[in-house]
């Protein structure tokens, strides 16, 4: 098959140009490359592969279509393409385009008795090369992704801690400018990190910087955080509590992260339902959470109700329903008269009258102080079905 080798070798330049032209039209990645890159760097890689195929045509008696050295070179090239961020699908498409162009030229220059053998060698080359190319590319991508993740974690850590971040941003190829939303998440049970990351990336349309240990994410601009939380709940299949804080500039990300963390801690300690919260949503609670004798004394206002849990339950529902008697009675499944009786008992035991606005506000604050004094995983009592009947028997 040496004559065929010579005939194909004489046309390698034309073959390479034809493959480059087709890749520029048929493969989106190559279509987006500058013309010079296509004609120089891409053409050089394609010519190198053609050189391997030519050697296969020349070595008529070789048992294997490609030598270990040939495969080593292919693996090295594939790893280099991965490091250059060439997508694997683009690499595979280029190989197939090259094989198609090669086969078309073979049908033009090969004698009838040569074509079957040449075609068989081409298929054997593809059979040996493509699995090695895929494996090498994937291994290189895994190494790159691991390094990318490390750099992005370092970048996020620097931003959250208020340390210099510019060099890390350059290495990670991440633009950190303008406004951001810093969001801290709490899950009932830790979901798969990849699922959370994919959900955030899909919602925002970019790769979101996220700490998968602390569950804190950095979203660009003024993102729709409530919408993101709703999407995330659906994707992970469990309720999600989130606290968001706005950062007007990268330098303010650290303070925003601290604020989001404090808000989320309050939300969890107070047993607030799943959803998205900001500081404005827990402003009173945030102020009351400051430790001191005043907080202890405020929580003690409700100590007389300790032995009457049904009264505490009634009071909590009444406060959460904005002191609305009708809604409170409906939620507690009791008659309005029963509700009024219980509220009178609360006033008698605590000495605080809910009909007096100043004292009603004091009772609301006392409930918050009481919740803050409980363990973090306490979610409060919210009038469960069946509890009303038990309460009335006391």
N, C-alpha and C positions, 0 to 999 in steps of 0.2 A: 504493500500500500504506500510505498515511498513516493511513487509518481503522484498519487493523490495528495500526499502531504505537500509536495512541492507546488502543486496547483493551488491548494488552499493557502499556503504560506504567502504566495504572491498576491493574494487578495485580502490579507489580514487588515491592511489599512482601510480598505473599503468596508470590510465587515464591521470594524470598530466604529467607523463613522455612521454606518446604518443603525447599529445598536444605540449609539448615543442619540441619534435623531428620533428613533422610536420611543426611547425612554423619556425624552423631553416632551413628547406628545402624549404618551399613554400612562405614564406614572406620575401622579401629582407631585410627589416629593421632588423628583428631578425637574419637573416643569417649573418649579419655583426657584431653582438654582440660577445663579448668574451664568451668562453664556460662557464666560471664560472658565468658570469652574467645570462646566460640562465638557468643554473642549480640551481641557488640560487634565485635571485630576480624575474626573469620571472616565474619560477616554483612556487614561493610563491604566486604571483598574481593569477595564474591559479588555484592553490589549493583553494584560497579564493573564487573564483567564483564557483568552484565545491561544496564548502561547502554550498553556498547559494542554489544551485540546489538540494542538498541533503535535505535541510530543506523543500523545496517545496514538495519533494517526501514524506517526513515524515508527513507533515501537510495535511492529506487527506481531511479534511472538510473545509479547508480555502477557503474563497470566492475569494480573490485576490491571484494571484500566488506569488506575492512578497509583503512583508509588507513595510510600509513607511521607517522603519529602514533599510531594505535591499536596497531599492532604494537610501537612503541617503549614504550608504556605497559605492554603485556603483558610485554615483556622485563624492564622495570624491576620490575614486581611479582614476576615469577618469581625474579629475582635476590634480591629482598628476602625471599621465602619461603625460599630456600636459606640465606640468612644467618641466618634464624630457626630453621634446622635442621628445616624441614618436609621430610619425605622426598618424593622425586620421585613415587613411586607414589601417595602421598596426594594430591599436587597433581593428578595425572592423573585419579585417581578422582573428585575433586571436580568437575573439568571435565565428566566424563562424566555424573555425577549431575545437574549443572546443565543439561546439554544434554537429558537425559531429561525432567526436570521442565519445561523450556522447551517441548519438543516436545508433551508431554501437554497443556499449557495452550493451545498453538497449535491443537491439534485440537479444543479446546472452543470457542475464540472466533473462529477463522478461518472465513470463508465458503468454500464448496467451490472457488471459483475462485482463492482466495488461498493455499490450503494448500500446493500444489505449489511455488509460488514461495518461500513462507516456509521450507518445509523445505529447499529447495535452498540458500537463503542461510545457513541454520543449518549445513548440511554444509560449505559453502564457508568459513564462519567457522572451523569446527573444523579444516578442512584447512590453512588459513593459520596458525591460532594455535598448534595443538599442536606442530608441529615447532619453532617459535620458542620456545615455552615450555620444551620439553625442552632445546634447545641452551643457552638462557640459564641454566637451572637447573644443567645439567652444568658449564658454564663457571664459574659462581659456586661450585659445590661443589669444583671443582678448586682454585680460589683459596683456599677455606676449608681444604681438606685440606692444601694446601701450607703455609699458615700454621700449621695444627694440628701438622703434622709438625715445623715449625721450632721451635715452642714446646715440643713434647714432647722434641725433641732437646736443647734448652736445659735443660729440666727434668732429664732424665737426666744430662746433663753436670754440672749443679750437684750432684745427689745423689752421683754417683760421685767428684766432687772435694771433697765435704764443704763446699760453699758454701751460702749461704742459698737455699732453694728454694720457700718458701711462696707468694710472689707468682706464680711461674711455675706452680705447681700450681693456683692459682685460675684463671689465664688458660686453662690447658689442661683445666680441669674434671677433674682427676685427684686422687683422694684418696690421699695418701701418709701412712699411719699404720701402726703395728704392725710385725709381722715381715715379712721378705722373704727370698727366696733370690736371691743374685746368681750368675748362671751365665755362664761364658765358654766359647765354642765354638771348635772347630777343625775345618775341613772339608778333605778331600783336594783339592777344587777349589771355588772360591766358587760356591755355588748362587744362583739368583735371589733377590734380597732379598724380593720380594713373597711367594714361596713359603715362605720361612722364617718371615716375619711371620704369614702365614695359618696355618701349622702351629701356631705358638705360641699364637695367638689362639684357634684352634679347641680346643686342648687345655685351656687355662685358662678359656675362656669369657669373657675380657675382652681389651681391647686391651693388649698387653704392651709396655712401654717397652723399646726395643732400639736399640743402636748398631750399624748395619749395616756400619760400617767396622771397628770393633774386635770385632764379633760378641760383644757382651756384653749380657745381658738382665736385667731386674729382674722377678722373679716374686712375686706376693703370697703372704703366709702361708707355711706349710710345704708348698709344692707338691711333687708327686711328680716329682722331677727325673729319676730313672732312667726312669720311664714316659714323660716328655716326650722324653727323648733317643731312646728306642726309636721313638716316634711320628715324631720328626723324621727319623731315619734312613730310615724307610719312605717318608716324604713326599718327601725330597730325593733318594732313591735312591743314597745313598753313606754310608760309615761316618762316624760323628761321635764326636769326643772332646769331653768337657765336664768342666769343673771347677766345683763349686758351693761356695759359702760362705754360712752363715746370718747374717742380720742381725736382731737383736732389736728394733731401732728405726731410724727413718730416719737418725739421726745416725751409726749404725754401718755404713751402706751403703758408705761410702768405704773403710773398712778391710776390709770383706768383699770388695769388688771387688779390692783389692790381693791379698788371700789367694787368691781364685779365679784371678787372673792368674798368681801364682807357681806354684800347683798345676798349672795347664794347661801352663805352660812346662816344668815338671819332667816331666810326662807325655809331652810331645812329645820332649823331649831323651832320655828313657829308652826311647822307642820302645814305650810301653805300648799295648796293643790298644785299639780303640774302646770307649767306654763312659763312665760317669759316675764321677768321682773327687772325693774330698774330701781335706782335709789329712791326716786319719787314715790314708788309704790310702797316703800317700807320706811319712809322718812322718819315718822314718829318712832317706830320700832328701833330704827338705827340709833336715834338719840337716846332712847330708853336703855339700849343695850350697854351703855357705858357702865362699868362696874362701880359699885359704891354702896354706902349705907342707904342712899335714897332708893335705889332699885329694890333692895331687900325690904325696906319699909313699905314700899308701894305694893309689892307682891303679898305682903302680910295682911293687907286690907281684906283679902279674900280667905284668910285662914279659917274664919268661922264657918265657911262652907265645906271645909275639908271632910267633915263627917256626913255631908249631904251631897254626894256626887250628882244626884239627879238635879239639884238646884244649880250646881256648876254647869251641868250640861245645858239646862234651860237658859242660864245667863249667857253662855257662850253663843248659843244659837240666836238669841235675842239681839246680841251685839253684832254678830256677823250679818244679820238681816236688817241692819240699820235701824234697830229699835222698832221694827214693824211688827205689831202684834199679830196681825192676820197671817203673814208669811211664816212667822215663828211658830204659831199654833199648828199650821199645816205641816210644817217640817217635823215637828215633834209629835204629830198625830194626837193632839189633845184639844179639848174645848178651850175657847177663849177664856172662860171663867177659871179653868184650871191653870192656864198660863198666868192670869192676873194674880191668882193665889200664890203661885210659886214666886213671882216677882216681889210680892209683898213680903214673903218669907225672906228673900234675899236682902231686902231693905232692912227688915227687922234684925237680922243676924249681923249684918255688916255695918249698920248705921248710916248707909248711903242710899239716898233716894234717887232712883232712875228717872223720876219725873223732873228732877232739878238738873238742868243742862250741865252745870259745873261738876256735879257729883256723878252724872252719867259718864262724862269724859274721864273722870278719875277711875271709875270702874273699868272702862275700856282700857285705860293705861295699866291698871292692876292686872287685867287678864294677860296683857302682853308681857308684863314683868314676870308673871307666874310662868308663862310659857318659856321665857328666856332662862328661867331658873331650872328648867327640866333638862334631861339628857337630850342630845342632839337628835336622836331618832324618834323623839316623842312627836306625835302628829296631832295631839289634841283630841277632844271628844266632840263629835258633831251630830248628836242626835240620831242614833241608829234605830232602824225599825225594831220594834219590840221593846225598846227601853222605856217608853212612856208608861206602859202598864206596870212594869216593875217598880218604876219610881212612885207610882200612886199607891203602891202597897206599903210604902215606908211610913 
